[in-house]
Amino acid sequence: MKQTARWQSPWGRRLGLVAILLLLGGGLAWLDQRGEQQDEPVPGNEAGEPDYYLEDASLTRFDADGRPYQRLETPRMVHTPADDVIRAETPHGYLIDSDERQWQITSESARLLRGGEALTLEGDARLVQPDQAWQLATQTLHYDNQDAHAWSDTPSVLSQHDQRMSGERFDAWIDDNRMRLTNDVKGYLPQQPEDQ
């Protein structure tokens, strides 16, 4: 009997092993990219990754005596721990003054800062006074709960029924039920019919 020796190159085995590893690595990279393309329920932003988010949320804040001072409803609320800010989409809510009147607020987005003491409404922000139903419309509205002070440094329109006034700055102190419109103030009052 005659035996034949087969000659195999050590380079052939190595190249086969390298090819298998490259295919395996490429497959894993492809799978990893597919995972990144899926929509994540909580996208990060410039403030970092959120630690929680709520959908269809209703938030009520209470003072030290247990009285509510702020209510907010939103389809989505996100908290980022890096800056300790709560961001809300299309919020609707109320600021409650010392006489327990509810001042209605709405906007496209909101940010709650300092544990809810400071609120910023952005994008078509509105504040409606509960008794006489005057309404403020502005781009950005700030509210500080400690002073019960709402203000805007963006052009603001104050209206009640057919009356309108506009100015470059708006201030309101809701506990005192007083407001101030300043800088380039203009007004429109409808003409009253003359007695015949």
Order of alpha helices (4+ residues) and beta strands (2+ residues): alpha-beta-beta-beta-beta-beta-beta-beta-beta-beta-beta-beta-beta-beta-beta
